[in-house]
Amino acid sequence: MSPIGTIKSYPNNPRVAKAQIAAAYNGLEINVEAFDLSKDRTPEFLNKFPMGKVPVFESDKVDLTESSAIGYYAAALKEDSALLGKTAVDKALIVQWMLFAETEISVNSSGWVLPLRGIWPYLKPNVDAAATKLKRALGALNTVLLTKTYLVGHEITYADIAIVTALISSYTQVLDKAARAEFKNVTRYFTTVTSKPLFQKYLGKITLCETPLKFVPVKKETKKKEAAPKKEAAPKKKEVAPAADEEEEEAKPAPPKAKNKLDLLPPSPFVLDAWKREYSNNDTKDAIKWFWEHFDPEGYSIWKVDYKYNDELTLTFMSNNLIGGFYARIERAHKYAFGSMIVRGENNNNTISGYFVVRGQEVPFEIYDAADFASYSFTKVEPAQYEEKKEEFYKYLAWDFEDCVDGKVFK
Ligand SMILES: N[C@@H](CCC(=O)N[C@@H](CS)C(=O)NCC(=O)O)C(=O)O
């Protein structure tokens, strides 16, 4: 039998297994083609699938996104398939569970698990809220499963395929034995369903979580207050390596090949790379003179940056890691931006603030597109304010504040 179409995704994505299992129950097959989110989102791909997410499905009959729809299509391809229910009641219940899997389980397990894996920014209140919402959904599911082996009727339907594949991430990464015991009907159901041969075939061996993931800061670059740069000493070569994007889940669409609009601006006499070299190789006191001699306020702009949720910051090294996470996410802005952001204060009483110099008169797309951009306010320093702000600008670049604990330079 020839495959019903091709799914593209990175490997071991349970959203792909959802369609494969549904197809297999109907005696059908789907081709799977490896897709690298960091390389394969070509303009042609984005033209066809503007959301730029995987999995996607292509066939001579239909192109689809949304894994639930892809799985549903595989389930619907066999006439009278038991997977989609025989009666209107069962059909509606199956849709109910399919939506529940997406909106109550997948979304919340992503909100809990992905920040812990460093794929999404870690903002504790958001992670806690996602965990609470997921547990609420599991509680409801647990009640329903008290008297049931399968969700709809007495055999596997697409409802079970959708729910079980959505549970994989939390059951393997954050719900340890004690947490699973709170939802023992769901746990029994999860192990029963995932041990079915067709589930095993496409999900592989599932190892239930033993030690739940904990928040691990992206990069630990603590620096004691005492070791903060002395006056005039520039924080040299303190660059942040772009976060290893081994997790494709959050990779951003590759920028379209078309020229960046910032490259089309009239040429500027201020050469950002020359400034970065100047800053890296000289005392900030000397570098800053070079800066003001060469700065071009028409081609570039200066922005004061402040973290919006300073009152939620706790340990200073964690605040510094937030800066590191932000820099990793604006990695594409290196060509157009320079910044120095510092952590000031002490554990449980600190702030994140700094300055950015960017090409053009607006915050570039490469910065405002970052998931955590909304956590920072960017306030433009107008040329008329330069004189008044020069001293502060210098201090942020030299990390020359008594209460400066640590910081990171984006260059
Ligand atoms: N609701 C969608 C979610 C798809 C999704 O979030 N895909 C992730 C990988 S699992 C992705 O492509 N992320 C890349 C991005 O956000 O740019 C589905 O079920 O297909």
The ligand as an SDF file (V2000), in Angstrom:
LIG
                    3D

 20 19  0  0  0  0  0  0  0  0999 V2000
   -0.5710   22.9150   17.4770 N   0  0  0  0  0  0  0  0  0  0  0  0
    0.5380   22.6000   16.6180 C   0  0  0  0  0  0  0  0  0  0  0  0
    1.8160   22.9160   17.3600 C   0  0  0  0  0  0  0  0  0  0  0  0
    3.0270   22.7760   16.4740 C   0  0  0  0  0  0  0  0  0  0  0  0
    4.2890   23.2030   17.1690 C   0  0  0  0  0  0  0  0  0  0  0  0
    4.2580   23.9580   18.1780 O   0  0  0  0  0  0  0  0  0  0  0  0
    5.4180   22.7760   16.6280 N   0  0  0  0  0  0  0  0  0  0  0  0
    6.6880   23.1190   17.1830 C   0  0  0  0  0  0  0  0  0  0  0  0
    7.5230   21.8720   17.2680 C   0  0  0  0  0  0  0  0  0  0  0  0
    6.7250   20.6340   18.2360 S   0  0  0  0  0  0  0  0  0  0  0  0
    7.3960   24.0770   16.2070 C   0  0  0  0  0  0  0  0  0  0  0  0
    7.4220   23.8430   15.0340 O   0  0  0  0  0  0  0  0  0  0  0  0
    7.9710   25.1470   16.7420 N   0  0  0  0  0  0  0  0  0  0  0  0
    8.7310   26.0680   15.9630 C   0  0  0  0  0  0  0  0  0  0  0  0
    8.3210   27.4840   16.1920 C   0  0  0  0  0  0  0  0  0  0  0  0
    7.5850   27.7570   17.1480 O   0  0  0  0  0  0  0  0  0  0  0  0
    8.7800   28.3240   15.4170 O   0  0  0  0  0  0  0  0  0  0  0  0
    0.5020   21.1170   16.2260 C   0  0  0  0  0  0  0  0  0  0  0  0
   -0.0090   20.3250   17.0160 O   0  0  0  0  0  0  0  0  0  0  0  0
    0.9430   20.7770   15.1390 O   0  0  0  0  0  0  0  0  0  0  0  0
  1  2  1  0
  2  3  1  0
  2 18  1  0
  3  4  1  0
  4  5  1  0
  5  6  2  0
  5  7  1  0
  7  8  1  0
  8  9  1  0
  8 11  1  0
  9 10  1  0
 11 12  2  0
 11 13  1  0
 13 14  1  0
 14 15  1  0
 15 16  2  0
 15 17  1  0
 18 19  2  0
 18 20  1  0
M  END
$$$$
